[in-house]
Amino acid sequence: MEPHALRRRLVEGPGSAGERCRARRWERFAAAFPAAAAMSVIDLGGTVQSWLRAPVRPASLHIVNLAPQDGDLPSWIRADQADACDLPPRILGGGYDLVFSNSVIEHVGGYAQRQRFADAVHKVAAGHWVQTPYRYFPVEPHWLFPGFQFLPLAARAEISRRWPLAHRLGATREEGVRRALAVELLSRSEMEFLFPGSAIWAERFMGLPKSLIAVKPV
């Protein structure tokens, strides 16, 4: 089986373990925010495509991402190209009910940036749902490599160039280093520090915490 086909079978494709985990996550989201269909939601770092596949549809959705969102948007979605760690005033004052973010905070670049991201979450809405992979789950989810997050940078850079199950491979050593440095998984202690007063939920896989979610009801 080709590596990308194996990765799709394991975590990305229909019927995969990853797809089942995402379905359970949406069920927990719907239970935590039963009035989501009537809410104004801002998604920091999300995509239009993920929401079009989602079983939950808010009354209005504002997607903010560093990458532009191409294509026609349905009437209930609008999109902005902006940095979630440095939101412009027009977004900070948008009057949202809920901040949603899925697997983004581990990519923003270092503790100072994670703090800015968390500060933006607290400023922009009263409630939030912020999910991130758990640092101490034994298999790193972006590379599907056991213990990747605990290896020296040189080893991570080589794996980023060569490991066939990685999400994307780096073509050069410099790119491998860049990809390895672009992900910093969070612990429960850091999530509790960044989101005081929020409940920190664990998503489990085979009994082990796989992801953490900071949840603050509206």
C-alpha positions as CSV (number, residue, x, y, z in Angstrom):
1,M,0.0,0.0,0.0
2,E,1.3,3.5,-0.9
3,P,2.2,5.7,2.1
4,H,-0.4,8.3,1.4
5,A,-3.0,5.7,0.9
6,L,-2.0,4.1,4.3
7,R,-2.1,7.5,6.0
8,R,-5.6,8.2,4.5
9,R,-6.8,4.8,5.7
10,L,-5.5,5.4,9.2
11,V,-6.4,9.1,9.9
12,E,-7.9,11.0,7.0
13,G,-10.2,9.0,4.8
14,P,-13.8,7.9,5.4
15,G,-14.1,5.1,8.0
16,S,-10.6,5.8,9.3
17,A,-9.8,6.0,13.0
18,G,-9.2,9.8,12.6
19,E,-12.6,10.2,11.0
20,R,-14.3,8.4,13.8
21,C,-12.5,10.6,16.4
22,R,-13.6,13.7,14.5
23,A,-17.2,12.5,14.5
24,R,-17.1,12.0,18.2
25,R,-15.5,15.4,18.7
26,W,-18.5,17.0,16.8
27,E,-20.9,15.1,19.0
28,R,-19.2,16.5,22.1
29,F,-19.2,20.0,20.6
30,A,-22.9,19.8,19.9
31,A,-23.5,18.6,23.5
32,A,-21.4,21.4,24.9
33,F,-23.0,24.1,22.8
34,P,-26.6,23.0,22.1
35,A,-27.5,26.5,20.8
36,A,-24.7,26.6,18.3
37,A,-27.2,26.8,15.4
38,A,-28.2,30.2,16.6
39,M,-24.7,31.5,17.4
40,S,-22.2,33.8,15.7
41,V,-19.0,31.7,15.6
42,I,-15.5,32.7,14.7
43,D,-13.1,30.0,13.6
44,L,-9.4,30.8,14.1
45,G,-7.4,28.9,11.6
46,G,-10.1,26.8,10.1
47,T,-11.2,26.2,6.5
48,V,-14.4,26.5,4.6
49,Q,-14.2,22.9,3.4
50,S,-14.1,21.5,7.0
51,W,-17.3,23.4,7.9
52,L,-19.1,22.4,4.8
53,R,-18.5,18.7,5.9
54,A,-19.4,19.4,9.5
55,P,-22.7,18.1,11.0
56,V,-23.0,21.5,12.9
57,R,-24.0,24.7,11.2
58,P,-23.9,28.0,13.2
59,A,-26.2,30.9,12.3
60,S,-23.1,32.8,11.0
61,L,-19.5,31.8,10.7
62,H,-16.4,33.9,10.3
63,I,-13.3,32.0,9.3
64,V,-9.9,33.6,9.9
65,N,-6.8,32.0,8.3
66,L,-3.4,33.0,7.1
67,A,-4.2,31.3,3.8
68,P,-6.9,32.8,1.6
69,Q,-10.2,30.8,1.3
70,D,-10.8,30.3,-2.4
71,G,-14.1,29.8,-4.1
72,D,-17.7,31.0,-3.6
73,L,-18.9,31.0,0.0
74,P,-22.4,30.2,1.2
75,S,-24.3,33.1,2.7
76,W,-23.7,32.0,6.3
77,I,-19.9,32.0,5.9
78,R,-17.5,34.8,5.5
79,A,-13.7,34.5,5.4
80,D,-10.7,36.8,6.2
81,Q,-7.0,36.4,5.6
82,A,-5.4,37.5,8.9
83,D,-3.1,36.4,11.7
84,A,-5.1,34.9,14.7
85,C,-2.3,36.0,17.0
86,D,-2.6,39.6,15.9
87,L,-6.3,40.1,15.0
88,P,-7.2,43.6,13.6
89,P,-9.7,45.7,15.6
90,R,-12.5,45.0,13.1
91,I,-12.4,41.3,14.0
92,L,-11.7,41.8,17.7
93,G,-14.9,43.9,17.9
94,G,-17.0,41.5,15.9
95,G,-19.4,40.6,18.6
96,Y,-19.1,36.8,18.3
97,D,-20.7,34.3,20.7
98,L,-18.1,31.6,20.4
99,V,-14.5,31.0,19.3
100,F,-13.8,27.7,17.6
101,S,-10.3,26.4,16.8
102,N,-9.2,23.0,15.9
103,S,-5.5,21.9,15.8
104,V,-4.1,25.4,15.3
105,I,-2.5,26.6,18.5
106,E,0.3,24.1,18.2
107,H,1.3,25.7,14.9
108,V,1.5,29.4,15.8
109,G,5.2,29.4,16.8
110,G,6.5,29.4,20.3
111,Y,5.1,30.2,23.8
112,A,4.8,33.9,23.2
113,Q,2.7,33.4,20.1
114,R,0.5,30.8,21.8
115,Q,-0.2,33.3,24.6
116,R,-1.2,35.9,22.0
117,F,-3.5,33.3,20.4
118,A,-5.1,32.6,23.7
119,D,-5.4,36.3,24.5
120,A,-7.3,36.7,21.2
121,V,-9.6,33.8,22.1
122,H,-10.5,35.5,25.4
123,K,-11.0,38.9,23.8
124,V,-13.1,38.0,20.9
125,A,-16.0,36.0,22.5
126,A,-17.4,34.9,25.8
127,G,-17.2,31.2,25.0
128,H,-14.7,29.0,23.3
129,W,-13.8,25.5,22.0
130,V,-10.0,25.2,21.4
131,Q,-8.7,21.7,20.5
132,T,-5.1,20.6,20.2
133,P,-3.2,17.3,20.0
134,Y,-1.9,16.2,23.4
135,R,1.9,16.3,23.7
136,Y,2.2,13.0,25.6
137,F,0.2,10.8,23.3
138,P,2.8,8.3,22.2
139,V,2.3,8.8,18.4
140,E,2.8,12.3,17.1
141,P,-0.3,13.0,14.8
142,H,1.3,15.1,12.1
143,W,4.0,12.6,11.3
144,L,2.4,9.4,12.7
145,F,5.8,8.6,14.2
146,P,6.1,7.3,17.7
147,G,7.7,9.8,20.1
148,F,8.6,12.2,17.3
149,Q,8.0,15.2,19.6
150,F,10.7,14.1,22.1
151,L,13.5,13.6,19.6
152,P,16.4,16.0,18.9
153,L,15.7,18.5,16.2
154,A,18.2,16.9,13.8
155,A,16.4,13.6,14.0
156,R,13.0,15.3,13.6
157,A,14.3,17.2,10.5
158,E,15.4,13.9,8.9
159,I,12.1,12.2,9.7
160,S,10.3,15.3,8.2
161,R,12.2,14.6,5.0
162,R,11.9,10.8,4.8
163,W,9.1,9.3,6.9
164,P,6.5,8.2,4.4
165,L,3.5,8.7,6.7
166,A,4.2,12.4,7.3
167,H,1.5,14.8,6.3
168,R,4.0,16.5,4.0
169,L,7.7,15.8,3.4
170,G,10.4,18.5,3.3
171,A,12.4,18.5,0.1
172,T,15.6,19.7,1.7
173,R,17.2,19.6,5.2
174,E,16.3,23.2,5.8
175,E,12.7,22.5,4.9
176,G,12.8,19.5,7.2
177,V,14.0,21.7,10.1
178,R,11.4,24.3,9.3
179,R,8.6,21.7,9.3
180,A,9.8,20.2,12.6
181,L,10.0,23.6,14.3
182,A,6.5,24.5,13.0
183,V,4.8,22.2,15.4
184,E,4.9,22.4,19.2
185,L,2.4,20.1,21.0
186,L,0.9,21.3,24.3
187,S,0.6,19.7,27.7
188,R,-2.4,19.8,30.0
189,S,-0.5,22.2,32.3
190,E,0.0,24.7,29.4
191,M,-3.6,24.5,28.3
192,E,-4.7,25.1,31.9
193,F,-2.4,28.1,32.1
194,L,-3.4,29.6,28.7
195,F,-7.2,29.0,29.3
196,P,-7.8,29.6,33.1
197,G,-11.4,29.1,34.1
198,S,-12.0,26.7,31.2
199,A,-12.7,23.0,31.4
200,I,-9.9,21.0,29.9
201,W,-11.4,17.9,28.3
202,A,-9.4,14.9,27.0
203,E,-10.2,13.0,23.9
204,R,-9.0,9.4,24.3
205,F,-7.8,6.8,21.9
206,M,-7.3,3.2,23.2
207,G,-7.7,4.6,26.7
208,L,-5.0,7.2,26.3
209,P,-5.5,11.0,26.1
210,K,-5.0,11.9,22.4
211,S,-6.2,15.5,22.3
212,L,-7.1,18.3,24.7
213,I,-10.0,20.7,24.4
214,A,-10.3,24.0,26.3
215,V,-14.1,24.5,26.7
216,K,-15.9,27.6,28.1
217,P,-19.6,27.5,27.7
218,V,-21.4,30.7,26.5
